[in-house]
Amino acid sequence: MPSKDSPIIFGGDHFTYYLSRCLRDLLTMVFYPKHLAPIPLLLLLTSFAAAQPVLAQPCEEQTFEEAKFIVCTATPGHDDLRLFWKDAHGDPYRRFPAIAKTVANEGRTLVFAMNAGMYLTDFSPIGLYVENGQELRPASTKTMDGPPGKVPNFYKKPNGVFFLNDADAGILPTTDYLKRRPKARFATQSGPMLVIKNKLNPIFIAGSSDRTRRSGVGVCDDGLVSFAISEDAVNFHDFARLFRDHLSCPNALYLDGGNGVGIYEPHLGRSDMSWHGGFGPVFGLVE
């Protein structure tokens, strides 16, 4: 027989014991009215607590074909998703805590952050960069020829542009973006494209031994923006399939790899450092 403080288990003698406790409490309420006052308040508080939604975190650990990833999502037009590059003094933020501090000074919270594409040694974006509607760096149309393994990732064809406006987000190959010039509050250029109109970039090789940690962004069927960072070393082909086959993103863009990969996510205990001395442009979700 459980003690009066034991958890209630519905079965056998435990059920009988629970009924006896309910009967005892009912008799107490009838014969001692002074106990009536706290009961409605207790029921109200219990009901209120039960009714509160459990807020899902935007980032979670996921597994795809035995490889581990962290996947973060944001809803365009609802979530405050931004790009960060320089602080109020004109200096690159470089580190996630510096961005978190700036956001905290606004009375807001940096929920998660991730590197937003490749950058030069001075932490400036290699290609197009738009922040708050201002084009701070022009698009790069430079090309490089040579064996795939010798061409830097940014110049692998085609590279692309992620763009975000007040209502939605999109990813286009750079040539298409420059032709259409969609309205963009934020935009960043990187490469190569991982998925184009639900097809894998044809330059990727299934089973390739070129494996490293990688990060990318996709715009998915439901309009959500999905960011992914691999915890294990993966090749381009498998990373692209994560976006198309697992996250249902018909368009996805590679952001960075190797020592340039990093994420900030306090609930997961992450505030990564870049082995390159800092990050260039950074995605950040603000609440």
N, C-alpha and C positions, 0 to 999 in steps of 0.2 A: 504494500500500500504506500503510495507516495506521500511525502510530507505536504503541508499546506503550501509550500513554496515550489513544489515540483511542477514541471511542465505538464500540461494536460494532454493525455494520449487517449484517443477514442478507440477503445477496444477492451473487452474483458472487464476485470475489476476496476480498471481505470475509468471506464465509462460510468459505472455505478457510483464510483466515488465523486465524479464530476457532478452527477445529478444530485447527489446528497448535498454538495456544496451550494448548488443553485437553490435548492429548497431552503437551506439554512439562511442564505442571504435574503431570500424572499420573505421569510418569517421575520427576520431582523428589521426589514423595511416596514413591515406591517405594524409591529409592536413598538418600534422605536423610530417615530417619524423624523427625529432629528437627523437620521441618516439619509433622508430623501434628498436633501439639498445638494450634496456633493455628487449624487448619482447622475443626474442629467448633465452636469458639467463634465463629469468623467466621460460619459457617452459622447458628448459633443466633441471633446478634445480627441477622443479615440477615432471618431468618424472623420474629423478634420485631417488628422494625421494620415489615415488610410486613404483619403481622397487626394492627397498631394501626389503629383506625378513624379516619377523617378526620371530625372533629366539624364538623357544619354550624352555621353561624352563624344565630341566630334572625331576623336581618334581612337582606333582600336587595333589590337594585334590580330592579324589574319594569316592564314596559311594557304598557299596555292601550290599544289603539286610538290609538297614537302618543303618548299622554301617559305621562310617567314618574312612577313612584311608588316609595316605600320601603315594603315590607311586612314586618312583624314578627309572629311567631307564638309562642304560648305554649300549653302543655298543662295545663288545669285538673286538679288532683289530683296533678300531678307537679311542675310548675314552681312556683317561689316568686314568683308574681305578686302585687304589692301596690299599694296606693294610698298616696300621701304628700301631706301638706298642711303640717303644722307640725312644727318641730323640738322638742327636749327643753325649750327655753325658751319654747315656745308661740308662736314666730314663724313665719310662712310661709316655707317653704324658698325659694320664688321662682325659684331657679336650679338647674339640673341638677347642677353640681359640688358644691353644698351637700348634695344627697341622696347623691351618690356618696361624699362624705367620711363621712357618717353610716354608710352601709353598710360602708365600708372599716373603720370603727372596730369593727364587729361581726366583722371578719375575713372579710367577704364581698365580692362584686363586683357592682356595678350593671352589668348587661349592656346593657340599653337602657331608655330612659324616653321618655314622650310625654305632652303635656298631656292631662288627663283630663276636659275639659269647661269650660264657661264660668264666669266668676267676676266678682266685683264689684271695685271699685277698691281695696278692702283685701285683695284676693287670696283672699277667702272664696268658697266655692261658691255659685252662685245658688240651686241646689236641693238635693235629697237628697244627703247624703254620709255614708257608713258606713265606718269604719276599725276593723279588728280587732273587729268585732262591735258597735261602739258607734255609735249614730246621733248624729253631731256637728252635722248640719244637717237639718232636716225637708224633706220633699218640697214643692215648690212646685206649687200647683194654680191659680196665677194665669193668666188668659187675656188676650189682647190681640186686638182686632178691627181690621180695616183692610185696605187693599190688601196683597197678599203682600210686595211690595217694601218696605213700611213697617213690617212686623212684625219685631221682632228674632228672630234664628234660634232662640233658646231657646224662644220662644213660638209658633213655627210648629207647627201641629197635624199629628199628635200628637207631643209630645216623649216621651222614654222614659228608662228606667233600665237601666244595665248592672249586673249583680250577679254576685258570685263567692263560692262557698262552698268547702268543703274537697274536694268531689268534682267539681263542674262549674260552668259559667257559663251565664248567660242574659241575654237582652235582652227587655224588655217595654215596651209603651206605659205611661206613668205611671199611667193609670187602672187598667189591669190589674194592675200591680205592687201598687198600694195595696189592691186587692181580695184578691189572693192572699197578699201579704206573705211571699214565699219567704224561706227562711233565707239570710242574707247575711253573710259575713265582711267583704266590701268591696262598696260600691255607690256609683255616681255617676249623677246625673241630668243630661241634656243634651238637645239637640234641634236639628233635628227628627229623628224616625225616618227612616232612609234606606230600609230594607227591612223589610217586615212580613209574616211568613209567606210569604216568597218572592215578594212583590209589591212593586214600587216604590211609594213614597209618592205618592199621586195628585196631590199639589200640585206636583210637579216637572214642568218643561216641557222636552221634548226640543229641543235646539238653542238653549236659553236663552243670552243674552249675559252673564248674571250669572256671570262666571268669576273665580275666585281660587284660591289654594292652600287646601287643605282637609285635615282629618284626621278619622278615624272609627274605629270598632271594630265588628267583626262576630263572631257566634258561628256557626261553619260546620258543614257536614254531618258532618264527622268529629269534632266536639266541640272542635276547636281554636279558640282565640281569635285572630283576625287583626286587627292594627292596620295602618292605611294612612295615609300622608301623601303628598300630591301634591307633586311637584317643579315641575309645570307648573300653570297656571291652568286649572281645570275647573269646569263647572257642576254643580249638585246632581244632575241626571238622570244624567250620565255617571259621577259619583262613586258614586252608588247602584248603577249597573250594574257597576262594578268589583267591588263586594262580591257582588252576586247572580250575575253571569255569569262572572266571572273567578275569584273566590275561593270560590264556592259557599257563601255565607253566607245562609241564609234569613231572618236577622234582623240588622240593622245599625243603628248609631246614629251620628249626626253628633256630633263633639266640638268642633271650633272651625275657624276659618278666618282668612284674611288674615294680619295681623301677630301673631295669637295662636297660629299653628301653630309647633310646634317639636319636635325630636327629639334625643335623646342616644344616640349609637351610636359608641363609640370605634373599632371596626373600620372604620367608614366615615368616620372623621375628623369626626364631627358632635357638637357640643355647642351647640345653637342658643340664641340669646338671644331673649327676647320684647320686642317693641317697646312693650309695655304696662308695662314696668318689672319684669316677672317673670311667672311662672306661678302659677296657683292650685293646684288639685289635679293630681296627676301620677301616671300609671301607671309602675311600675318593675318590671322583671324582675331578680331577685336570684339569684346563684349563690354 
